[in-house]
Amino acid sequence: MDVDVDVESEMKISCKELRVLLLHEFRFGHKAKEATSNICGTMGKDVLSIRTAQRWFNRFKNGEFELEDLPPPERSLEVDFEYLTAAYRRRS
């Protein structure tokens, strides 16, 4: 039974699946550029940028192996009501 593979078709891949592939490439000792080439060669030419691979490889080098997105840093909202009141009064 022969199976034809359409290399030109883009495969649908989740971000987490892509990160698993990046971690796999990292553990094989590949560089980010080589990993990008390998992944794009099998999953589709625009599925991954070199810069994205470099960011993830840097995380892996720093011992960060969590593949989920990091939550955005929480920003505390501090309002200086005295400043706002003074500014409002100056406008009036």
MOZITA-V275553 format. One record per backbone hydrogen bond with DSSP energy under -0.5 kcal/mol. CO is the residue of the C=O (numbers start at 1). NH is the residue of the N-H. E is the energy in kcal/mol with one decimal. If there is no record, write none. Layout:
co & nh & e
CO & NH & E
CO & NH & E
//
This chain:
co & nh & e
2 & 4 & -0.5
4 & 6 & -0.5
5 & 7 & -1.1
6 & 9 & -1.1
11 & 13 & -0.6
14 & 18 & -2.2
15 & 19 & -2.1
16 & 20 & -1.9
17 & 21 & -2.0
18 & 22 & -2.1
19 & 23 & -2.6
20 & 24 & -2.4
21 & 25 & -2.5
22 & 26 & -2.7
23 & 27 & -2.6
24 & 28 & -1.2
25 & 30 & -2.1
26 & 29 & -1.7
31 & 35 & -2.7
32 & 36 & -2.5
33 & 37 & -2.1
34 & 38 & -2.6
35 & 39 & -2.8
36 & 40 & -2.8
37 & 41 & -1.8
38 & 42 & -1.0
39 & 42 & -0.6
39 & 43 & -3.0
40 & 44 & -1.4
43 & 11 & -2.2
44 & 47 & -1.6
49 & 53 & -2.0
50 & 54 & -2.6
51 & 55 & -2.3
52 & 56 & -2.2
53 & 57 & -2.7
54 & 58 & -2.3
55 & 59 & -1.8
56 & 60 & -2.5
57 & 61 & -2.7
58 & 62 & -1.5
59 & 64 & -2.6
60 & 63 & -1.9
63 & 65 & -0.9
74 & 76 & -0.6
76 & 78 & -0.8
77 & 79 & -0.5
79 & 81 & -1.2
80 & 84 & -2.2
81 & 85 & -2.6
82 & 86 & -2.4
83 & 87 & -2.6
84 & 88 & -2.4
85 & 89 & -2.3
86 & 90 & -1.9
87 & 91 & -1.4
88 & 92 & -1.4
//
